[in-house]
Amino acid sequence: MTVRLTAPGRAAENEGMNTDDTRPFVGLIPSELDADTQAVIEKLMTGKPLDPETYRRIRERAEKATEELRRKYGVMEIAVDLIRETRDEE
């Protein structure tokens, strides 16, 4: 049995693709965000704990994003509605 991950004839379309740069967005992402992202990846791969300062920056960005979403869309209770729908179907 042969399993194909790419449709026949489509693989050739990627022949000219440059695969040398493994981090193509390195110039577009602020260096502090990139460093924090790399620290999280290392934590996930090795179990090494995050530096407290890195953790603080990540939490601050998450809180800022949450607040921006609340300002833009209000309080979103999507999960609550989905859980209630699931209970009602049973």
CORVENQUI-V294529 format. One record per helix or strand. SS is the DSSP state (~ for helix, > for strand). FROM is the first residue (numbers start at 1). TO is the last residue. If there is no record, write none. Layout:
# CORVENQUI-V294529
ss->{SS	SS}
from->{FROM	FROM}
to->{TO	TO}
This chain:
# CORVENQUI-V294529
ss->{~	~	~	~}
from->{11	31	52	78}
to->{14	46	73	89}
